[in-house]
Amino acid sequence: MSAVLQHVVDMVSVGGLYALMALGIGLIFGIMRLINFAHGELIMVGGYATWLVVDLPGVAVIVLTLAIVVLFAIGMERIAFRPLRDASPATLLVAAFAVSYFLQNLALVMFGGRPKPFTFADTLIEQVTIAGLRIPQLQVMSLVLTVLTLVGLAVILKRTNIGVQMRAAAQDFRMARLAGIRANRVIALAFLISGVLAWVVSVVYAAQIGQISPTMGLQPVIVGFVATVIGGLGSLSGAVIGGFLVGSLTVALQALLPGDLREFRDAFLFTGLLLVLLVRPSGIIATRALKERV
Amino acid sequence: MAGARSPGITAWWPALALVLLLVAITVLVGLASPSLQRVATEMLIRVVIVVGAYIFIGNSGVLSFGHVGFMAVGAYVTAWLTIPVAQKPFILPDLPQFLALTELPVFPASLAAGAAAALVALFFGIPLMRLSGIAASIGTFAMLVIIQSVFSHWDEMTGGASSLFGLPTYTTRWVALGWAIATIVAAFAYQHTRSGFRLRSSREDPVAAASFGVSITRERLVAFVISAFFVGIGGVLQAHFLGIVVADSFFLASTFLVIAMLVVGGIGSVSGAVIGVVVVTVLGEMLRRAEGGIDLGVVALPARPGLREVGLAAALLVILIFRPRGLMGGVEIPVPSILGRSLARRGARIPTSESGK
């Protein structure tokens, strides 16, 4: 019984993390048809930023690293994606690939390829016992952080003026512009928010795997990407649903697959993705974003 | 591949020009250092891969992230068929009997490997080609992850994440040149078939093409399979150039490189694919030398791993921003005006630009 409960806790915490990844990618896609592969590198930037300033007091670390990740997020939009705003989604995707490759190798040049230990929030490894379940504090923290971020984002998107503008832009960018929404501001804000989301993931993820490396953003970005697609590219609630779905599926496959098949987990996961795509090419929650315009 | 209508002489000019360019490079590099000759061989192998990928991506307009997976199929199949029988028990002790006792000459083995890649493409393509746009690109990406995951964990067949070695290294630059020419000719020949024309029409306007009775799914599948064959051959050539096969080398970094070369040259023409390979290779080679450290007399830049990739990514971004349609802009190498006029006088057909807007 408690084993099942443990898996449920795992599913929720892994799913929450994936949901945050998917939201960061989905938010940008909805507004500018860009699948931001470089989102994973924001996580890597967060990891290295923390590593650089880890000796400062905790609050300073949080403020500084958050600022750095957001700066990178806004910077990549300003430098790489803004000049390409009218390009085809394929060109944008290749540009995102290039930014990702650039940042990854920049990290390699600056810090070398060897993984470095991630010691921020070290004490969180210890376990607490809740209702007979032994749960690492880290999992509790990541759960709390994830829920807070999701709620915060929902409040911003539903209640604030700029949030409504962003949702409008995500639904129909051209129409939103005609209605007087400023493209540059909305897009910059979307990147800012995606930067914050990436920062949260970077803290939780780096603490979970305990180390940072130039390619650490790869795994989360791939899952986040899958989650966004399954949920429905361009739909924000779809991204959250997709995140939890993929998270649960990953944990379930890990738990249920027999030992010698477990290593093929990714193959099963992506076969699942293919099947979802074939049945519902635009994901669980279809948006107008994916319809091809004639 | 007999054409539906025989293309005019001038329509073959770009193919001839590209072949001459590659032959010239291959011959001239014979005067240079062995290390440059190796670079040239690698470049010719990439021509096979990138032009192979172009056959699908360029003609259909669907960006594929999965083609590197076909390289993996080609490389592993040729490894199973060509590693000497005497060495197989040490390299892959659990290989099935019929493979453990087989040792084919390299050329039939490469054809078999290409055919295997084409078969895998057929298997994935039947469901995948029904998708279009971003969903299709993501589908091909899923295919790449599946292929990669299988090869890097299938211990008895691939040795898992460790590398396979013992492949005969027969890929000289002349072998690579031969396959590069074959691939370029095949790419042009395909474009002049009915299927090629139909596919290109669906790229320009899927709705209009479908209304003329073009089965987009079918034509895409044809191009996908042909394309996979040549990319598989590219994997074969690379395997027999390096002498080893590593599962991890067929993943995102190679995918990025293939896409980068295609986009730099221009996704819409064979010339773009070839020029992209040449430009990226030259650029990469220059950066590689810089990576080894430059002494400018006053300042000496130290050696830094990763510097080449940083430069490559930056160059790609700059090209994307200033020439979003690539260096060739989707057009083939034009017929020189003198040649064009003399052919026109003899009544030959002058091709109109084959590219889209």
Interface residues (C-beta under 8 A of the other chain):
Chain A: I35 A80 P83 L84 A87 P89 A90 T91 L93 V94 A95 F97 A98 V99 Y101 F102 Q104 N105 L106 A107 L108 V109 G112 G113 P214 L218 I222 F225 V226 V229 L233 E263 F264 R265 D266 A267 F270 T271 L273 L274 L277 L278 P281 S282 L290 E292 V294
Chain B: L63 P127 L128 R130 L131 S132 G133 I134 A135 S137 I138 G139 A142 M143 V145 I146 S149 V150 H153 P206 V207 L252 F256 I259 A260 V263 I267 R304 P305 G306 L307 E309 V310 L312 A313 A314 L316 L317 L320 I321 P324
